[in-house]
């Protein structure tokens, strides 16, 4: 049996297990702080069950959980490298309540499975780096994530919410196309706007999906930004927010990202 490693988005899996098992009660109205019934033991059971079920379904020989390291432990503020590029990145999440057991579920994953996390990177970046590196993980690698951003990474992708029995193949060309689409349309959840005024049905997005290489796609993106009065530098900042790191985007010796540079 050949090696088959699952690269698991443990951020999403942990949040799902934590939120599904905690009780939230508002005794004094929605404006008051809720009472929380944590149900940690149940959360840990669900967290392990969910990963093991996928591992069995995909006949995995190994699981690596990928976790985000983007929160400053002293201030609680987002400390992702993308904040250096676009300071408003994920700023809206600061006021979002997280499930009470979430940190403990993540700690459980880190104890139970081999873990990959890197300074100021998200789980998405960790999965992208491992999936596209030639030797870090031997054999077949499958990203397991419900995050649409992972369509920007070439390789095998399994979305537990929609895929039944096998992963989808993401070609490098389609990964680049989705990356450029994200650069145009932005991501409101992550807090970067893309090119304001350009949506998924824009002719610029359609043109990106007809382009045959990344250089042509980038020219379309720049033209799209220019049509709304934005500069190439503004387009580049959004591209660097949208870029989920691949192995070539990570300086292994310096332990820092290499910011994406458009093709010449």
LINJO-V228445 format. One record per residue. OMEGA is omega in degrees with one decimal (999 if undefined). Layout:
omega->OMEGA
omega->OMEGA
This chain:
omega->-177.8
omega->178.5
omega->176.2
omega->-175.8
omega->173.1
omega->173.8
omega->-166.3
omega->173.1
omega->-174.6
omega->174.2
omega->-178.3
omega->-178.7
omega->180.0
omega->179.9
omega->179.0
omega->-178.8
omega->-178.3
omega->-176.2
omega->-177.5
omega->-173.5
omega->179.5
omega->174.4
omega->179.9
omega->-174.1
omega->178.4
omega->-178.2
omega->-176.3
omega->179.0
omega->-175.9
omega->-179.0
omega->-180.0
omega->178.1
omega->-178.9
omega->169.5
omega->-174.5
omega->170.9
omega->-166.9
omega->-178.5
omega->-175.4
omega->-177.6
omega->178.7
omega->179.1
omega->179.8
omega->177.5
omega->179.4
omega->-178.5
omega->179.8
omega->-178.8
omega->-176.9
omega->179.6
omega->-178.0
omega->179.3
omega->178.8
omega->179.3
omega->178.8
omega->-178.7
omega->-177.4
omega->178.6
omega->-179.0
omega->174.2
omega->-177.5
omega->176.3
omega->171.0
omega->177.5
omega->-179.8
omega->-174.9
omega->-179.7
omega->171.7
omega->-175.6
omega->178.7
omega->176.3
omega->-174.4
omega->179.8
omega->-175.4
omega->-176.2
omega->-178.0
omega->176.8
omega->-177.4
omega->178.2
omega->-178.1
omega->179.4
omega->177.0
omega->176.5
omega->-179.0
omega->-176.4
omega->-171.1
omega->-178.7
omega->-177.4
omega->178.2
omega->-178.9
omega->-178.4
omega->-176.8
omega->-177.5
omega->-177.0
omega->-180.0
omega->179.6
omega->176.9
omega->177.6
omega->-172.4
omega->-176.3
omega->-173.9
omega->179.5
omega->-178.1
omega->176.3
omega->177.4
omega->176.5
omega->177.5
omega->177.8
omega->-177.9
omega->177.2
omega->-171.3
omega->-173.9
omega->169.2
omega->-171.6
omega->175.6
omega->175.9
omega->-178.7
omega->-174.2
omega->173.5
omega->176.4
omega->173.2
omega->175.6
omega->178.2
omega->-179.2
omega->-179.9
omega->177.4
omega->-179.8
omega->179.9
omega->-178.3
omega->-175.9
omega->-173.9
omega->176.5
omega->-173.5
omega->-170.5
omega->-176.1
omega->178.8
omega->-178.3
omega->175.8
omega->-178.0
omega->-179.5
omega->179.5
omega->172.5
omega->177.2
omega->-176.7
omega->173.3
omega->-177.9
omega->-178.8
omega->-179.5
omega->-177.4
omega->172.5
omega->177.6
omega->-179.5
omega->177.9
omega->179.6
omega->-178.9
omega->-178.5
omega->176.5
omega->177.3
omega->-175.8
omega->-177.2
omega->-173.4
omega->-177.4
omega->-175.0
omega->-170.9
omega->-176.8
omega->-179.7
omega->173.9
omega->175.0
omega->175.7
omega->178.9
omega->178.3
omega->179.5
omega->179.2
omega->176.4
omega->178.0
omega->178.6
omega->-179.9
omega->175.9
omega->179.9
omega->173.9
omega->178.0
omega->178.2
omega->178.9
omega->-170.7
omega->-180.0
omega->179.7
omega->-176.9
omega->178.8
omega->179.9
omega->171.6
omega->170.2
omega->-167.0
omega->-170.5
omega->178.6
omega->-178.6
omega->-178.1
omega->177.5
omega->179.4
omega->-175.9
omega->-178.2
omega->-179.5
omega->174.4
omega->176.8
omega->176.1
omega->177.9
omega->180.0
omega->176.7
omega->-177.6
omega->173.7
omega->-177.6
omega->-173.7
omega->176.8
omega->-174.3
omega->179.7
omega->178.4
omega->178.9
omega->-177.6
omega->177.3
omega->177.1
omega->179.4
omega->179.5
omega->177.8
omega->177.6
omega->177.9
omega->-179.9
omega->-179.1
omega->179.0
omega->176.2
omega->-178.9
omega->-175.9
omega->174.0
omega->178.2
omega->177.6
omega->174.9
omega->-178.9
omega->178.3
omega->179.2
omega->177.1
omega->-179.2
omega->171.7
omega->-176.4
omega->-174.1
omega->168.7
omega->-171.1
omega->167.3
omega->-176.2
omega->-179.2
omega->-179.1
omega->-175.5
omega->176.0
omega->-174.3
omega->-179.1
omega->-179.0
omega->-179.8
omega->177.3
omega->-178.7
omega->167.7
omega->-177.6
omega->-176.0
omega->179.7
omega->-179.9
omega->178.0
omega->-178.6
omega->999
